[in-house]
Amino acid sequence: MIVTVTMNAALDRTLTVPNFQPGHRHRASAGLTLAGGKGINIARALKGLDVPVVATGLAGGRTGARVVSELTREGILNDFVRIADESRTSTAVVDPTGGTYTEINEWGPHVEPDELELLLEKIRYLSRGSDMVVFAGTLPRGVDEAFYAEAIRELNRRGIHTVLDAEGQPLRLGTDAEPFLVTPNEREAEGLAGQEFHDPQDFAQGLDHIADLGARNVLITLTSGCYALVREDREVMRFHAAIPRVEALSPAGSGDVLLAGFIAARFEGLGPEESLRRAVAAGAAAVQEVGAGRFEPRELTRLAEGVKVESLERVASEL
């Protein structure tokens, strides 16, 4: 069982609007409403990959009730803590004609200390029967930036693998807590490493730097694939996995699906290279679907054949 934790769950509404132009009146050609937030997106993708998963987190007000209802409708096992303040709604506009994607996210609820303690108790309970706990997404108002770090340390002491997909200070503090895996995107990884990445050598140095901060494994996600540092049988391996350009309909949540693809492949016992091939193919399949965390499994299989995985040599760090 994999547990995903979504602190700032949302109701995601995606509108398809051909020839979208700001400042003009439009009529959407299609609409899709899903439960959202990074942890929920990952749970949806894991379910699509036939991995046992339960989604937890915080859900408040009528919007939170709708989030839980949508998860149940999709058949995604869930166990959320209900809070007083209203969960957020996110709106995205996809323009298939212009190839653009516009996203508007609300701030989300304010969380009280007693509500947060209820969530921690929920995580402790659910993690007893789990192989891994995934913490993903932004923290809502009222939650200390060290929340992920403290939760990861507690789970580490109990021998449970943890995954962190966050940004900013919560990511930095969480990485210091030594999670099993961290998955920043390129911008977030540059922030952790303290420098911009321009070539494969920069990414290789960045992988090592993030690992030195505390992460046992590192996945830097890109629009075209990922860079990865993976520990296997006491050996540290570095890879670059990439796929030829795929026609993108909606990029939302593609990194979440890539992470889910990697977790699912490792869950099956596949080696690092094949796991990265599956992960990148899953992320590429996701950009062809409207709605975060969604993909066509048959497309994943087809795309995996085109993913190129290369080993990287360690380079002397100048950081």
ZAMARGU-4260 file (C-alpha; in steps of 0.2 Angstrom, whole numbers, plus 5000, padded with zeros to 4 digits):
<rodrens>
0) 5000/5000/5000 | 5006/5018/4996 | 4999/5032/5006 | 4998/5050/4998 | 4996/5065/5008
5) 4988/5081/5000 | 4989/5095/5013 | 4981/5108/5001 | 4968/5098/4991 | 4958/5106/4978
10) 4943/5105/4966 | 4951/5106/4949 | 4940/5112/4935 | 4948/5112/4918 | 4939/5121/4903
15) 4943/5118/4885 | 4942/5134/4876 | 4948/5135/4857 | 4956/5151/4852 | 4956/5158/4870
20) 4961/5176/4872 | 4962/5186/4888 | 4949/5200/4890 | 4936/5191/4878 | 4920/5182/4881
25) 4922/5163/4877 | 4911/5148/4877 | 4920/5132/4883 | 4919/5117/4871 | 4921/5105/4886
30) 4923/5104/4905 | 4931/5092/4917 | 4930/5093/4936 | 4941/5082/4947 | 4948/5081/4964
35) 4965/5089/4964 | 4982/5093/4973 | 4998/5084/4969 | 4996/5070/4981 | 4979/5066/4974
40) 4986/5067/4956 | 4999/5055/4961 | 4986/5043/4969 | 4975/5044/4953 | 4990/5039/4943
45) 4995/5025/4955 | 4978/5018/4954 | 4979/5018/4935 | 4995/5009/4936 | 4987/4995/4947
50) 4996/5000/4963 | 4987/4999/4980 | 4985/5017/4986 | 4975/5027/4999 | 4974/5046/4998
55) 4973/5057/5014 | 4975/5075/5018 | 4965/5090/5023 | 4948/5094/5016 | 4936/5108/5021
60) 4919/5115/5018 | 4908/5111/5003 | 4923/5111/4992 | 4932/5098/5003 | 4916/5087/5003
65) 4916/5088/4984 | 4934/5083/4983 | 4931/5068/4994 | 4915/5064/4983 | 4925/5065/4967
70) 4938/5053/4974 | 4925/5041/4979 | 4917/5042/4962 | 4934/5037/4954 | 4936/5023/4965
75) 4951/5030/4974 | 4952/5024/4992 | 4953/5039/5003 | 4953/5045/5021 | 4953/5063/5023
80) 4953/5074/5039 | 4938/5087/5038 | 4943/5104/5043 | 4933/5120/5046 | 4940/5132/5033
85) 4935/5130/5014 | 4946/5120/5003 | 4952/5129/4987 | 4946/5128/4969 | 4958/5128/4954
90) 4953/5133/4937 | 4963/5129/4921 | 4959/5134/4903 | 4966/5123/4889 | 4967/5130/4872
95) 4970/5116/4860 | 4971/5128/4845 | 4984/5139/4852 | 4993/5126/4862 | 4992/5136/4878
100) 4987/5131/4896 | 4982/5144/4909 | 4980/5140/4927 | 4973/5150/4942 | 4975/5143/4959
105) 4967/5149/4975 | 4977/5151/4991 | 4968/5137/5001 | 4962/5136/5019 | 4969/5141/5035
110) 4972/5125/5046 | 4971/5125/5065 | 4983/5116/5076 | 4970/5103/5082 | 4966/5099/5064
115) 4984/5096/5060 | 4986/5085/5075 | 4971/5074/5068 | 4980/5073/5052 | 4996/5067/5060
120) 4987/5054/5069 | 4979/5049/5053 | 4996/5047/5044 | 5002/5037/5059 | 4987/5025/5058
125) 4988/5023/5039 | 5006/5021/5038 | 5006/5005/5049 | 5001/4995/5034 | 5010/5005/5020
130) 5026/5003/5011 | 5028/5021/5007 | 5021/5038/5012 | 5021/5052/4998 | 5020/5070/5004
135) 5016/5081/4989 | 5011/5099/4986 | 5011/5116/4995 | 5007/5118/5013 | 4991/5128/5017
140) 4991/5143/5029 | 4994/5140/5047 | 5005/5125/5044 | 5024/5127/5049 | 5036/5125/5035
145) 5045/5111/5044 | 5029/5100/5044 | 5035/5089/5030 | 5052/5087/5039 | 5045/5082/5056
150) 5033/5070/5048 | 5047/5062/5038 | 5059/5060/5053 | 5045/5051/5062 | 5041/5039/5048
155) 5060/5036/5046 | 5062/5031/5064 | 5048/5018/5060 | 5057/5011/5045 | 5044/5018/5032
160) 5050/5025/5016 | 5045/5043/5012 | 5044/5053/4996 | 5044/5072/4996 | 5037/5083/4981
165) 5037/5101/4987 | 5045/5118/4984 | 5054/5132/4993 | 5058/5130/5012 | 5047/5115/5015
170) 5057/5106/5002 | 5074/5111/5009 | 5069/5107/5027 | 5061/5091/5021 | 5076/5086/5011
175) 5087/5088/5027 | 5076/5075/5035 | 5083/5062/5024 | 5068/5056/5014 | 5069/5040/5003
180) 5066/5051/4988 | 5064/5069/4983 | 5057/5075/4966 | 5060/5093/4963 | 5057/5100/4945
185) 5071/5109/4937 | 5068/5126/4945 | 5066/5119/4962 | 5082/5109/4960 | 5091/5124/4955
190) 5085/5132/4971 | 5091/5118/4982 | 5108/5117/4973 | 5110/5136/4973 | 5114/5137/4954
195) 5106/5136/4937 | 5108/5121/4927 | 5114/5123/4909 | 5121/5106/4904 | 5121/5088/4909
200) 5136/5091/4920 | 5126/5104/4930 | 5112/5092/4932 | 5124/5078/4938 | 5132/5090/4951
205) 5115/5096/4956 | 5109/5077/4959 | 5124/5075/4970 | 5122/5091/4980 | 5104/5087/4984
210) 5109/5069/4989 | 5122/5077/5000 | 5108/5088/5008 | 5100/5072/5014 | 5089/5064/5001
215) 5094/5045/4997 | 5087/5046/4980 | 5084/5061/4968 | 5073/5063/4953 | 5074/5080/4944
220) 5059/5081/4933 | 5059/5090/4916 | 5047/5093/4902 | 5057/5081/4892 | 5061/5068/4905
225) 5071/5068/4921 | 5089/5067/4929 | 5090/5054/4943 | 5102/5048/4956 | 5097/5031/4962
230) 5105/5020/4976 | 5104/5001/4972 | 5114/4988/4982 | 5125/5001/4990 | 5129/5008/4973
235) 5125/5026/4968 | 5120/5027/4950 | 5116/5043/4940 | 5105/5044/4924 | 5097/5055/4911
240) 5081/5049/4904 | 5073/5058/4889 | 5059/5056/4876 | 5057/5064/4859 | 5045/5079/4859
245) 5027/5074/4862 | 5012/5084/4857 | 5005/5092/4873 | 4987/5095/4876 | 4988/5099/4895
250) 5005/5098/4905 | 4996/5099/4922 | 5001/5085/4933 | 5013/5077/4921 | 5027/5077/4934
255) 5015/5069/4946 | 5012/5055/4934 | 5031/5053/4931 | 5034/5051/4949 | 5019/5039/4951
260) 5027/5029/4936 | 5043/5028/4945 | 5036/5022/4961 | 5025/5009/4952 | 5040/5002/4943
265) 5050/5001/4959 | 5035/4994/4968 | 5036/4980/4955 | 5054/4977/4958 | 5060/4984/4941
270) 5078/4990/4940 | 5082/5009/4940 | 5084/5010/4921 | 5068/5002/4917 | 5059/5011/4931
275) 5065/5028/4923 | 5059/5022/4906 | 5042/5019/4913 | 5041/5035/4923 | 5046/5046/4908
280) 5034/5037/4897 | 5020/5039/4910 | 5023/5058/4911 | 5023/5060/4892 | 5007/5050/4891
285) 4999/5062/4904 | 5002/5078/4894 | 4991/5071/4880 | 4976/5070/4892 | 4965/5084/4900
290) 4965/5082/4919 | 4980/5080/4931 | 4985/5062/4935 | 4976/5055/4919 | 4984/5045/4906
295) 4980/5031/4893 | 4990/5015/4899 | 4992/5009/4881 | 5000/5025/4876 | 5012/5023/4890
300) 5017/5006/4883 | 5020/5013/4866 | 5030/5029/4872 | 5041/5018/4883 | 5049/5011/4868
305) 5056/5029/4863 | 5063/5033/4880 | 5082/5034/4880 | 5091/5031/4897 | 5109/5036/4898
310) 5121/5033/4913 | 5130/5049/4919 | 5147/5049/4927 | 5150/5058/4943 | 5159/5075/4941
315) 5169/5085/4953 | 5157/5097/4962 | 5161/5116/4962 | 5146/5120/4973
</rodrens>
